[in-house]
Each structure stands twice: as C-alpha cells, then as structure tokens.
Amino acid sequence: MPAETALKVLLRQRHLQEHRAFCREYDKTARIVDRELVGGYPSKATFYRWISGNLTGLPHPGHCRILESMLPGWTAQAMFEPWPGEDDQPAEPPAAVASAMPAELAGVTAIYTSRTEFSHQVPSTKLFDSAMSVDAMGLSLNLICQQYPDLKLRALLRRASVRLLFLDPDGDAIKRRNIEEGHEDGHLSAWSIGNINIMRRLRDDLPPEAAERLQLRMYDETIRFNLMFIDNELGIMQTYLPALRGLDSPTFMMRPTGPEGTDLYSVYAHVFSSLWERGKTL
C-alpha cells in the first residue's frame, strides 16, 4: 500500500479531503491566481488518484500553481512525496521553500518587479471580466480607466459596485508628485482630469440603479500606494517610489488569509477605507 502523500495529510488537516470541499477551495484560489483556471479543478476520480499516492508524475502546470497557492511553502513535487511528519502532526514545509516564504508571506500570492510586468502577466480582462465589486485608489487609475476595453468597462459598471478614489488634479500632492517624476507642469493632472471625466460620462449613461453603485471621490494627500480590491478576495498594491514613474514600481497581489490585521490585505484595505472616508465626492 502506498505511503500517505503530503498532499493527502495537508488537505485532511485543513478539512479539504473531500472532493466537493477541495473544489470550492480550488476555485477560490483560482480567482486570485488565474481566473481562467476557475472551474478547472480535477474530476473526483483524478482527485482521489492525487491523494492515493498512485499518481505517475505531477498534475499539469495549472493544477500545480493552484496547489502551491493553496498550500504555501510546499512545492507540487513535495506534495506528492510521502508525508514527512508522523501521523497527522503538522509538519513544516521543506526547509528550502519555507525559508523563502516566511509566515506564508502574510497573504501575498505574487510579486512583480514593475507594473509593466504585472500588466503583461495579469491583463485587466482577468481582473474585471467577472468582478462584482471594485474599490480602487491611486493617482489617475489607468488600470481600470484606460487599460480595460470600453465595452467591457461599461458592462462592469452596469453589474458591479465600483468606488474610485482619484488624486485631486488641482491639489498640492499631485503637483509634488509631478515634480518628483520630472514631468512638465500639469502632466499628471491632465491624466487624472481625463480619467475622472471618462468615469463621469460613463456614470451619466448608466441606468439610475447602476449609477448609484459607481461612486467617485478625490483626495489630496501624499501618494504612497495605488490600491485595488476586487470582490473582497483579491488585493493589488502598487508602490510609488522616489523619482521613478509609477510604471517602474513593484506590484504585489494578495488575498485575505485570516482575522483583520493578520495579513497585508486587511492592512491596505484599512488604508483605502480611511482615505475614502476623507475623500471629496465627485
């Protein structure tokens, strides 16, 4: 009889050893990692082959990505090897992986060195095509206002609750940032004004009930982050670094993993809520 695999024990410890429960968690993770994988969970027969220890090789790469996100610190290879602990006692992930993922990265699921790399790997269609709620704050919010196709944006606004918080185009904070990035006077303000006007025009074209769900505000405070939260389960944080354009700054993807204050998602969600409450309605 094959030895118990690490995957089988890890799933049992998390009460995910039944196919239906596993599939729910699989889809929850896929909505964060890659929405195209939602619904791509294994059949019942395949799932039980995974945990039986009779699998030859590894599942296809899409499955491996989901499994590694579901069980932080474990590689797919290690999951299908014999359980390294005793009985059902919790075991630490393999040392080489654990050292690279301290404290499960506090809910961080991916890091990109620049917004350009992020946009290439995670196009706006993956983020918004099935979204039902979007909260975003930043400078001009190009990700949703410029990078998402117009027809899809209109459809998003008709079905979803959307709150957008722009940096005040006439405020002091955007002028300081404009100088810091070395632009001509008014460069960043023009982007912000243009995107605010786009969203206002779209709001004017919405049915009354949809127009109420699109809320626009602006703030005038030193800009540190570009934040976005989708469906209360995916967070995106992009930093603003000294003298570098926003496109050159890192991007972090994260999800809620526990009680408020125990992961980075809730930390940045609090930042958004605080600034939103202080924002001026448009």
C-alpha positions in Angstrom: 0.0 0.0 0.0 1.5 3.4 -1.0 2.6 5.7 1.8 0.4 8.6 2.6 1.3 11.6 0.5 2.0 15.0 2.0 -0.9 16.3 -0.1 -3.4 13.9 1.4 -2.4 14.8 5.0 -2.2 18.5 4.4 -5.7 18.5 2.9 -7.0 16.4 5.8 -5.6 18.8 8.3 -7.4 21.6 6.5 -10.7 19.6 6.2 -10.4 19.6 2.4 -10.0 15.9 1.9 -13.5 15.5 0.3 -13.7 16.3 -3.4 -16.5 18.9 -3.1 -14.7 20.9 -0.4 -11.5 20.7 -2.3 -13.1 22.1 -5.5 -14.6 25.1 -3.6 -11.1 26.0 -2.3 -9.6 25.3 -5.7 -11.9 27.8 -7.3 -11.4 30.4 -4.5 -7.7 30.2 -5.1 -8.0 30.3 -8.9 -10.0 33.5 -8.8 -6.9 35.1 -7.3 -4.1 33.3 -9.1 -5.6 33.0 -12.6 -9.3 33.4 -13.3 -9.0 31.3 -16.4 -8.4 28.3 -14.1 -11.7 28.7 -12.3 -13.8 25.5 -12.8 -10.7 23.6 -13.9 -10.5 21.5 -10.7 -9.8 17.8 -11.2 -12.6 15.2 -11.5 -13.4 13.1 -8.5 -11.5 10.2 -9.9 -8.5 12.3 -10.7 -8.6 13.9 -7.2 -8.5 10.6 -5.5 -5.6 9.4 -7.6 -3.8 12.6 -6.5 -4.2 11.7 -2.8 -3.8 8.0 -3.1 -0.1 8.0 -3.9 -0.7 6.2 -7.2 -0.1 9.2 -9.4 2.7 9.0 -12.0 4.4 12.3 -12.4 2.8 15.6 -11.5 -0.5 17.2 -12.5 -0.4 19.7 -15.3 1.2 23.1 -14.5 -2.1 24.9 -14.0 -3.0 22.5 -11.2 0.4 22.8 -9.7 0.1 26.6 -9.5 -3.2 26.3 -7.7 -2.0 23.6 -5.3 1.1 25.7 -4.4 -1.0 28.7 -3.7 -3.5 26.7 -1.6 -0.6 25.2 0.5 2.0 28.0 0.8 5.6 26.8 1.3 5.0 23.4 -0.4 6.2 22.7 -3.9 4.0 20.4 -6.0 6.8 17.9 -6.1 7.0 17.8 -2.3 3.2 17.4 -2.0 3.2 14.1 -3.9 6.0 12.6 -1.9 5.5 10.6 1.3 4.4 12.5 4.3 7.4 13.8 6.2 5.7 14.0 9.6 4.3 11.5 12.0 0.6 10.6 11.7 -1.3 13.8 11.4 1.1 16.0 13.3 1.6 19.3 11.4 4.9 19.4 9.5 6.9 22.4 8.4 7.2 22.9 4.6 10.5 21.7 3.1 13.2 24.0 4.6 14.4 25.5 1.3 10.9 26.6 0.4 9.9 27.6 4.0 12.9 30.0 4.2 11.7 31.7 1.0 8.2 32.1 2.3 8.2 33.5 5.9 4.9 33.4 7.7 3.2 32.4 4.4 4.0 35.9 3.1 1.1 37.4 5.0 -1.3 36.6 2.2 0.9 37.8 -0.7 0.4 35.5 -3.7 2.6 37.1 -6.3 5.1 39.9 -6.7 6.1 41.7 -9.9 9.1 44.0 -10.3 7.1 46.6 -12.3 3.6 47.5 -13.2 4.5 46.7 -16.8 5.4 43.1 -15.9 2.2 42.9 -13.9 0.1 44.1 -16.7 1.7 41.6 -19.1 1.2 38.7 -16.7 -2.3 39.7 -15.4 -4.2 41.6 -18.1 -7.2 43.7 -17.0 -9.6 41.3 -18.5 -8.6 38.7 -16.0 -9.2 41.1 -13.1 -12.5 42.6 -14.1 -14.4 40.4 -16.5 -16.3 38.6 -13.7 -15.9 41.1 -10.9 -18.9 42.2 -8.9 -17.2 44.8 -6.7 -14.1 47.0 -7.2 -12.5 49.5 -4.9 -9.5 51.5 -6.2 -7.4 54.5 -5.2 -4.3 56.0 -6.7 -3.3 58.8 -8.9 -5.3 58.5 -12.2 -6.3 54.8 -12.0 -5.3 54.0 -15.6 -5.6 50.2 -14.9 -9.4 50.4 -14.9 -9.9 53.7 -16.8 -7.5 53.2 -19.7 -6.4 49.6 -19.9 -9.8 47.9 -19.7 -11.7 47.8 -23.0 -14.5 50.4 -23.2 -17.4 47.9 -23.9 -16.2 45.7 -21.0 -15.9 48.7 -18.7 -19.5 49.7 -19.5 -20.6 46.1 -18.7 -18.7 46.1 -15.4 -20.3 49.4 -14.3 -23.8 48.0 -15.1 -23.4 45.0 -12.8 -20.8 45.9 -10.2 -20.4 48.2 -7.2 -17.4 50.4 -8.0 -15.6 53.0 -5.8 -12.8 55.0 -7.3 -10.6 57.5 -5.4 -8.5 59.8 -7.6 -5.7 62.1 -6.5 -7.1 65.6 -6.7 -5.8 67.0 -10.1 -5.8 70.6 -8.6 -4.2 69.6 -5.2 -0.7 70.0 -3.8 0.0 66.3 -3.6 -0.2 65.8 -7.4 2.0 68.8 -8.0 4.7 67.4 -5.7 4.5 64.0 -7.4 4.7 65.7 -10.9 7.9 67.4 -9.8 9.3 64.3 -8.3 8.8 62.3 -11.6 10.3 65.2 -13.6 7.2 65.9 -15.8 6.2 69.2 -17.3 3.7 71.2 -15.3 0.3 69.7 -15.3 1.2 66.4 -16.9 -0.1 64.1 -14.2 -3.1 66.4 -13.5 -4.1 66.0 -17.2 -4.2 62.2 -16.8 -6.3 62.5 -13.6 -8.7 65.0 -15.1 -9.2 62.9 -18.2 -9.9 59.7 -16.3 -12.3 61.5 -13.9 -14.2 62.9 -16.9 -14.4 59.5 -18.6 -15.9 57.9 -15.5 -18.4 60.9 -15.1 -19.6 60.5 -18.6 -20.0 56.7 -18.2 -21.9 57.3 -15.0 -24.2 59.7 -16.8 -25.1 57.0 -19.3 -25.9 54.3 -16.7 -29.3 53.4 -15.5 -30.2 55.0 -12.2 -29.6 51.9 -10.1 -26.2 51.3 -11.7 -25.2 55.0 -11.5 -25.7 54.9 -7.7 -23.3 52.0 -7.5 -20.5 54.0 -9.2 -19.0 56.3 -6.6 -16.2 58.8 -7.4 -14.1 60.7 -4.9 -10.8 62.5 -4.8 -8.2 63.2 -2.1 -5.2 65.4 -1.7 -2.6 63.6 0.4 0.9 62.4 -0.3 0.5 59.4 -2.6 2.2 56.3 -1.4 0.2 53.4 -3.0 -2.1 52.5 -5.8 -4.6 50.1 -4.3 -7.3 47.9 -5.7 -9.6 45.4 -4.1 -11.8 43.0 -6.2 -14.7 41.0 -4.8 -13.3 41.3 -1.3 -10.9 38.5 -2.1 -8.1 39.9 -4.3 -5.9 42.9 -3.4 -3.4 44.7 -5.6 -0.9 47.1 -4.1 1.5 49.2 -6.3 4.0 51.4 -4.6 5.2 54.9 -5.6 9.0 55.2 -5.4 11.1 58.3 -5.4 11.9 59.7 -8.8 10.5 56.7 -10.6 7.4 56.6 -12.8 4.6 54.5 -11.5 5.1 52.0 -14.4 8.6 51.2 -12.9 7.3 50.4 -9.4 6.7 46.9 -8.0 3.2 45.3 -7.8 2.0 42.9 -5.1 -1.0 40.7 -5.3 -2.6 39.5 -2.0 -5.6 37.9 -0.5 -7.2 37.8 2.9 -6.0 34.8 4.9 -7.2 35.4 8.5 -8.6 37.8 11.0 -8.3 41.5 10.3 -4.8 42.7 10.9 -3.1 39.4 10.4 -2.5 39.8 6.7 -1.4 42.6 4.3 -4.8 42.6 2.6 -6.5 43.9 5.6 -3.7 46.4 6.3 -4.1 48.0 2.9 -7.9 47.7 2.9 -7.8 49.8 6.1 -5.7 52.4 4.3 -8.3 52.6 1.5 -11.2 52.9 3.9 -9.5 55.7 5.8 -8.7 57.7 2.7 -12.1 57.0 1.2 -13.9 58.4 4.2 -11.8 61.6 4.0 -12.3 62.0 0.2 -14.4 64.6 -1.5 -17.4 63.3 -3.5 -17.4 64.0 -7.3 
